[in-house]
């Protein structure tokens, strides 16, 4: 019985180390782009963004937004600067810097 509890304890320590490493690897990246659509029912923005160095190539993508209040007053055609959390590709900060119109 003692051996089984030792194995479980070691497994818990390894799992905790893996989770800590995953958390440490999470980063926030800064991007710019244009809003193509606001999807309030699913808390998302579709953004046509330029390359985000170290994170992703230029592309149009649907991003979840958190907190939801970041979407207030944002509309299609707005040019934005935003921060995205690499763990879950969520926009965590957003600033309107202009309009395409």
SVG drawing of the C-alpha trace seen along z (x, -y; Angstrom):
<svg xmlns="http://www.w3.org/2000/svg" viewBox="-27 -57 35 59">
<polyline fill="none" stroke="black" stroke-width="0.4" points="0.0,0.0 2.9,-2.3 4.3,-1.9 1.1,-2.7 0.7,-6.0 4.3,-6.8 3.6,-6.4 0.4,-8.5 2.4,-11.2 5.1,-11.3 2.4,-11.4 0.8,-14.4 4.1,-16.2 4.8,-15.6 1.3,-16.8 1.7,-19.9 5.1,-20.6 3.5,-20.1 0.7,-22.5 3.1,-25.1 5.2,-24.9 2.2,-25.3 1.1,-28.4 4.6,-29.9 4.6,-29.3 1.5,-31.4 2.2,-34.8 0.3,-37.8 0.9,-39.1 0.0,-42.5 -1.7,-42.8 -3.5,-45.2 -6.3,-44.7 -9.8,-45.6 -13.1,-44.3 -15.0,-42.3 -17.9,-41.3 -19.1,-41.6 -20.8,-38.4 -22.2,-39.4 -24.2,-36.2 -21.1,-34.2 -18.7,-36.8 -16.5,-37.0 -15.0,-39.4 -13.9,-38.4 -10.7,-40.4 -8.6,-40.7 -5.2,-41.0 -1.8,-41.6 1.0,-39.2 1.5,-38.9 5.2,-38.3 6.0,-35.2 2.4,-34.1 0.7,-33.8 0.7,-34.9 -1.6,-37.5 -5.2,-36.1 -8.9,-36.7 -9.9,-34.9 -12.7,-34.7 -11.5,-35.6 -13.3,-35.1 -13.2,-38.3 -12.9,-38.5 -14.1,-40.4 -17.3,-40.9 -17.2,-44.7 -14.3,-45.0 -16.8,-44.6 -19.0,-47.6 -19.0,-50.3 -16.9,-48.3 -18.3,-48.0 -17.6,-46.6 -14.8,-48.5 -13.1,-49.7 -9.3,-49.5 -8.0,-48.1 -4.9,-47.3 -5.4,-44.3 -3.7,-41.9 -4.3,-38.2 -3.6,-35.5 -1.7,-32.6 -3.2,-30.0 -6.7,-30.3 -6.4,-32.9 -8.7,-35.3 -8.5,-39.0 -7.9,-40.4 -7.3,-44.1 -8.6,-46.2 -8.3,-49.8 -10.0,-51.4 -7.5,-53.4 -9.5,-54.4 -12.0,-53.4 -11.8,-52.0 -14.5,-54.3"/>
</svg>
